[in-house]
């Protein structure tokens, strides 16, 4: 099953016999787009225009639990996540397509959660809303209640100990910007640097200028250069388990399974007992 879908493919499927459930997960990492600007409001963006039939999903409230010991975006309560997906009309027998404002990170988080909880057919709209050339709607749909029952464990999940072990025994990729990996800047978390043994692999290098993923063969070549040899166990982390989900998605496009460390650097760096590496090298 493909992990992404193009806008033209989505247009065809929407006109088919089993059109996908559409989820709009617009979200931004920063609290404001510029100094003095209002915080980003994904729901307001959705209200101004969305794919016809799409249901808005709030990343901070429905795809994560409250920040705390598990990082800035811990896993949501599974029962609450399942209820949110059913309210959005998600069923086990109908495909799901997720999109965001174009960056792909939030959509990838929703994609990963649905895959982790066992949904068999979830894809991300490649390029997000900017790639869509069809009409937009301001009508808020009232979907029929879905029947999706989450069953966690369908794809790989790491905790802090598992991430530390994988950095030694396999390949642990850091999806954040290189300057954060090196510890030169840290705009969000308590301290800069990276998990010892992790390899810098900014997820923005997985996409072209229009936000669409690079071709699968180019992604395979990139990850091979980073150490993803055949049979190698791979894991990914970022700041809080959002952009890392985007890298897990890129790996899936390349045909490489990977586990996600959801707590990521926000959890790791908040524990003074965890070692921290700085500089360009993994160690």
PEZIPE-V597905 format. One record per pair of residues at least 4 apart in sequence whose C-alpha atoms are under 8 Angstrom apart, sorted by the first residue. I is the first residue (numbers start at 0). GAP is how many residues later the second one is. D is the distance in Angstrom with one decimal. If there is no record, write none. Layout:
i: (I/I)
gap: (GAP/GAP)
d: (D/D)
This chain:
i: (0/1/1/2/2/2/2/2/2/3/3/3/3/3/4/4/4/4/4/4/4/5/5/5/5/6/6/6/6/6/6/7/8/9/9/10/10/11/12/12/12/12/13/13/13/14/17/17/18/18/19/19/19/19/20/20/20/20/20/20/20/20/21/21/21/21/21/21/21/21/22/22/22/22/22/22/22/22/22/23/23/23/23/23/23/23/23/23/23/24/24/24/24/24/24/24/24/24/24/24/24/25/25/25/25/25/25/25/25/25/25/25/26/26/26/26/26/26/26/26/27/27/29/29/30/30/31/31/31/31/31/32/32/32/32/40/41/41/42/42/42/43/44/45/45/45/46/46/46/47/48/48/48/49/49/49/49/49/50/50/50/50/51/51/51/51/51/52/52/52/52/53/53/54/54/54/55/56/56/56/57/57/58/58/58/58/59/59/59/59/60/60/61/61/61/61/62/62/62/62/62/62/63/63/63/63/63/64/64/64/64/64/65/65/65/66/66/66/66/67/67/68/68/69/69/69/69/70/70/70/70/70/70/70/71/71/71/71/72/72/72/72/72/73/73/73/73/74/75/75/76/77/77/77/78/78/79/80/80/81/81/81/81/82/83/84/84/84/84/85/85/85/85/85/85/86/86/86/86/87/87/87/88/88/88/88/88/89/89/89/89/89/89/90/90/90/90/91/91/91/91/91/93/94/94/94/95/95/95/96/96/96/96/97/97/97/97/97/97/97/97/98/98/98/98/98/98/98/98/99/99/99/99/99/99/100/100/100/101/101/101/101/101/101/102/102/102/103/103/103/103/103/103/103/104/104/104/104/104/104/105/105/105/105/106/106/107/107/107/107/107/107/107/108/108/108/108/108/108/109/110/110/110/110/111/111/111/112/113/113/113/113/114/114/114/114/114/114/115/115/115/115/115/115/116/116/116/116/116/117/117/117/117/117/118/118/123/124/125/125/125/125/126/126/126/126/126/127/127/152/154/155/155/155/156/156/156/156/157/157/157/157/157/157/157/158/158/158/158/159/159/159/159/159/159/160/161/162/162/162/162/163/163/163/164/165/165/165/165/165/165/166/166/166/166/166/166/167/169/169/169/170/170/170/170/170/170/170/170/171/171/171/171/171/171/171/172/172/172/172/172/172/172/172/173/173/173/173/173/173/173/173/173/173/173/174/174/174/174/174/174/174/174/174/174/175/175/175/175/175/175/175/175/175/175/176/176/176/176/176/177/177/177/177/178/178/178/179/179/179/179/179/179/180/180/180/180/180/180/180/181/181/181/181/181/181/182/182/182/182/182/182/183/183/183/184/185/185/185/188/188/188/188/188/189/189/189/190/191/191/192/192/192/192/193/193/193/193/193/193/194/194/194/194/194/194/195/195/195/195/195/196/196/197/197/198/198/198/199/199/200/200/201/202/202/202/202/202/205/205/205/205/205/206/206/206/206/207/207/207/212/213/213/214/215/215/215/215/216/216/217/218/218/218/218/218/219/219/219/219/219/220/221/222/222/222/223/223/227/227/227/232/233/233/233/234/234/234/234/235/235/235/235/235/235/235/235/236/236/236/236/236/236/236/236/237/237/237/237/237/238/238/238/238/238/238/239/239/239/239/239/239/239/240/240/240/240/240/240/241/241/242/243/243/243/244/244/245/246/247/247/247/247/247/248/249/250/250/250/250/251/251/251/262/262/263/264/265/266/267/268/268/276/276)
gap: (120/121/251/119/120/121/246/249/250/119/120/121/122/249/4/5/92/118/119/120/121/4/119/120/121/4/118/119/124/125/126/4/4/4/115/4/123/4/4/5/6/7/4/5/6/4/76/77/75/76/74/75/76/77/32/33/68/69/73/74/75/76/29/31/32/33/74/75/76/77/31/32/33/34/65/73/74/75/76/22/26/30/31/32/33/74/75/76/83/17/31/32/33/34/73/74/75/76/81/82/85/16/17/19/20/31/32/73/74/75/80/81/13/14/15/31/32/73/74/79/12/78/9/10/8/9/4/5/6/7/8/4/5/6/7/4/4/16/4/13/15/4/4/4/10/92/91/92/93/90/87/88/89/4/79/86/87/88/78/84/85/86/83/84/85/86/87/84/86/87/88/86/87/33/85/86/32/5/6/31/4/5/4/5/47/51/4/5/6/13/4/5/14/18/19/22/12/13/18/46/47/50/9/10/11/12/13/8/9/10/11/12/6/7/8/4/5/6/7/4/6/198/201/4/193/196/197/169/192/193/194/195/196/197/168/191/194/195/167/168/169/189/190/166/167/188/189/187/4/5/4/4/72/74/4/71/4/4/69/4/66/67/68/4/4/4/5/61/63/4/5/59/60/61/62/56/57/58/59/55/57/58/54/55/56/57/58/4/6/55/56/57/58/4/55/56/57/27/28/55/56/57/27/25/26/27/25/26/27/25/26/27/28/9/10/12/13/24/25/26/27/5/7/8/25/26/27/29/30/4/5/6/7/28/29/27/28/29/25/26/27/28/29/109/24/25/108/4/20/22/23/24/107/142/4/137/138/139/140/141/4/136/137/140/4/17/4/16/134/135/137/138/141/4/132/133/134/136/137/4/4/11/12/13/4/133/137/4/4/5/8/36/4/5/6/7/39/40/35/36/37/38/39/40/33/34/35/36/37/32/33/34/35/36/29/31/4/4/5/85/86/87/4/83/84/85/86/4/83/4/104/102/103/104/102/103/104/105/4/5/77/101/102/103/104/4/102/103/104/4/101/103/104/107/108/4/4/4/9/72/98/4/31/32/4/4/5/6/67/68/69/4/5/28/29/30/31/29/62/63/64/27/28/56/57/61/62/63/64/25/26/27/62/63/64/65/25/26/27/28/61/62/63/64/7/20/24/25/26/27/28/62/63/64/70/25/26/27/28/61/62/63/68/69/72/4/5/24/25/26/27/62/63/67/68/4/24/25/26/27/4/22/23/24/4/5/6/4/5/6/12/13/14/11/12/13/19/97/98/99/10/11/12/96/97/98/8/9/10/11/95/96/8/9/95/7/4/5/6/50/76/77/80/81/76/79/80/78/77/86/83/84/85/86/4/71/82/83/84/88/70/73/80/81/82/87/79/80/81/86/87/85/86/84/85/27/82/83/80/82/4/25/4/4/40/41/43/44/7/8/13/41/44/4/5/6/7/4/5/6/37/4/5/4/4/37/38/39/4/37/4/4/31/32/34/35/4/31/34/35/36/4/4/4/5/28/4/5/4/5/6/25/23/24/25/23/24/25/26/8/9/11/12/22/23/24/25/4/7/23/24/25/26/27/28/4/5/6/26/27/4/5/24/25/26/27/4/22/23/24/25/26/27/4/19/20/21/22/23/4/20/4/4/16/17/4/15/4/4/4/9/10/11/12/4/4/4/5/6/7/4/5/6/4/5/4/4/4/4/6/5/7/5/6)
d: (7.1/6.9/7.2/6.8/4.7/6.4/6.9/6.6/6.2/4.7/4.6/5.8/5.8/7.4/6.3/6.5/7.9/6.2/6.1/5.1/5.8/6.2/5.9/5.4/7.9/6.2/6.6/7.1/6.1/5.4/7.5/6.5/6.3/6.0/7.8/6.7/7.9/6.5/7.9/7.4/5.5/7.1/7.7/4.6/6.6/6.6/6.8/7.8/7.5/7.3/6.1/4.7/5.0/6.1/7.9/7.2/6.8/6.4/7.1/6.3/4.7/6.2/7.8/6.7/4.5/6.3/6.0/5.1/5.9/7.8/5.3/5.0/5.9/6.5/7.6/7.5/6.4/4.8/6.4/7.3/7.5/6.0/5.8/4.7/5.9/6.1/5.3/5.8/7.8/7.4/6.1/5.2/6.3/6.6/7.1/6.1/4.9/7.9/6.0/5.8/7.6/5.0/7.6/7.6/7.5/8.0/7.9/7.5/4.3/5.3/6.7/7.7/7.3/7.4/5.4/7.9/6.9/7.1/7.4/6.2/6.6/8.0/7.9/7.8/4.9/6.3/7.7/5.7/5.8/4.2/5.8/6.1/7.5/6.9/6.8/6.4/6.1/7.7/6.2/6.9/7.7/6.3/6.7/5.4/6.8/7.7/5.7/7.9/7.7/6.0/5.4/5.2/5.0/6.6/8.0/5.1/5.3/6.5/8.0/7.2/5.1/6.0/7.6/5.9/5.1/7.9/7.6/7.9/7.9/7.4/5.7/7.9/7.2/5.9/7.3/6.8/7.9/6.7/7.9/8.0/5.4/6.8/4.6/6.4/6.9/7.9/5.4/7.2/7.7/7.2/6.5/7.6/6.8/7.5/6.0/6.6/7.1/5.7/6.8/7.4/6.6/7.5/5.2/5.4/5.0/4.2/7.7/6.4/5.5/5.9/4.4/6.6/7.4/6.9/7.0/5.7/4.4/5.8/6.5/6.5/7.7/6.4/7.9/5.2/5.3/7.9/5.4/6.2/4.9/7.0/7.7/4.8/4.2/7.9/5.5/7.4/6.1/7.4/5.4/6.6/7.8/7.5/7.0/7.6/7.8/6.4/6.0/7.0/7.1/6.2/6.1/6.1/6.9/7.8/6.2/7.5/6.2/6.2/8.0/6.2/6.7/6.0/5.7/6.2/6.3/6.5/5.4/7.3/7.1/5.1/7.0/5.4/4.2/6.0/5.9/7.3/7.7/5.4/6.5/6.4/7.1/7.1/5.3/5.6/5.1/4.2/7.8/7.3/7.2/7.6/4.7/6.7/5.8/8.0/4.8/4.8/4.6/6.1/7.1/6.7/5.3/7.8/7.5/7.9/5.0/6.0/6.3/4.8/6.4/5.9/4.9/5.5/6.5/5.5/7.9/7.1/6.8/7.6/6.3/4.8/6.1/7.1/7.9/5.1/5.8/5.2/7.9/5.1/6.5/6.1/7.9/6.4/5.5/5.2/6.1/5.5/5.3/6.9/5.1/4.0/5.7/6.0/7.8/6.2/7.2/7.0/6.0/6.0/7.8/7.7/7.0/6.4/7.5/6.6/6.4/5.8/5.0/7.9/6.8/5.1/6.5/6.4/7.7/8.0/6.1/6.3/6.0/6.7/7.4/7.9/5.4/5.0/6.5/6.2/7.7/5.6/7.8/5.3/7.1/6.2/6.2/6.1/6.5/6.7/5.9/6.4/7.7/6.1/6.3/5.4/7.1/7.8/5.2/6.8/8.0/7.0/6.6/6.7/7.7/5.5/5.6/4.8/4.9/7.4/4.6/4.6/4.0/6.3/6.1/6.2/5.5/6.4/7.4/5.4/7.7/7.6/7.8/7.8/7.3/7.7/5.3/6.8/5.2/6.7/5.0/4.5/7.6/7.2/7.8/7.5/6.9/6.5/4.1/6.4/5.1/5.0/6.0/7.4/5.3/5.9/7.6/6.3/5.7/4.5/7.0/6.1/5.8/7.3/7.0/6.2/7.2/7.3/7.7/7.9/6.7/6.2/6.1/6.2/7.0/7.2/6.6/6.9/7.2/7.6/6.2/5.0/6.2/6.1/7.6/7.6/7.2/5.7/4.9/7.8/7.1/4.8/5.4/6.2/6.0/5.2/6.2/7.1/7.4/6.7/6.8/7.0/6.2/4.8/6.3/7.3/4.9/6.2/5.9/4.7/5.6/7.6/5.6/4.9/6.0/5.8/7.5/6.1/4.7/6.4/7.1/7.6/6.2/5.9/4.9/5.5/6.8/6.0/5.3/5.6/7.6/6.7/5.1/4.4/5.0/6.8/6.1/5.0/6.5/5.4/6.5/6.5/6.5/7.6/7.2/5.0/6.8/5.2/6.8/7.3/7.8/6.5/7.9/5.1/7.8/8.0/6.1/6.4/7.6/6.4/6.2/5.3/6.0/6.0/5.4/5.7/6.2/6.3/7.9/7.2/5.1/5.2/6.4/7.2/7.5/7.5/7.4/5.3/7.0/5.0/4.2/5.3/7.8/4.2/3.9/7.3/5.3/6.5/7.0/7.7/7.9/6.4/7.6/6.4/5.0/7.8/7.6/5.8/7.1/8.0/7.9/6.5/6.7/6.3/8.0/7.5/6.1/5.5/4.6/7.3/6.9/7.4/5.8/5.3/6.3/7.9/7.9/7.9/7.1/5.7/6.1/7.9/7.0/6.1/5.2/5.9/5.1/4.4/5.0/5.1/7.6/7.3/7.6/5.4/7.9/7.6/7.7/7.6/7.8/7.7/6.9/7.3/6.8/5.4/5.9/6.0/6.7/7.5/6.6/5.4/5.3/4.2/5.2/5.6/6.2/6.0/7.1/6.3/6.3/6.4/6.1/5.8/4.7/7.8/6.2/6.7/6.2/6.2/7.2/7.3/7.7/5.5/6.0/7.7/5.0/7.6/8.0/6.2/6.5/6.4/5.4/7.8/4.6/5.7/5.9/7.9/7.0/7.2/7.1/4.9/6.4/5.1/4.5/5.7/7.0/5.7/7.8/7.1/6.8/7.0/6.3/5.2/6.1/6.2/5.0/6.2/5.1/6.9/7.9/4.9/7.1/7.1/6.1/5.0/5.3/6.0/7.6/7.9/8.0/5.4/4.7/5.5/8.0/6.4/5.7/5.1/6.4/5.6/7.6/6.2/7.3/6.5/4.3/6.1/5.7/6.9/7.8/6.6/6.2/6.9/8.0/6.1/6.7/6.3/6.1/6.2/7.6/5.9/7.2/7.0/6.3/6.3/6.2/5.0/6.5/6.9/5.3/5.9/7.6/4.9/7.2/6.2/5.6/6.4/6.9/6.5/7.1/7.7/7.4/6.2)
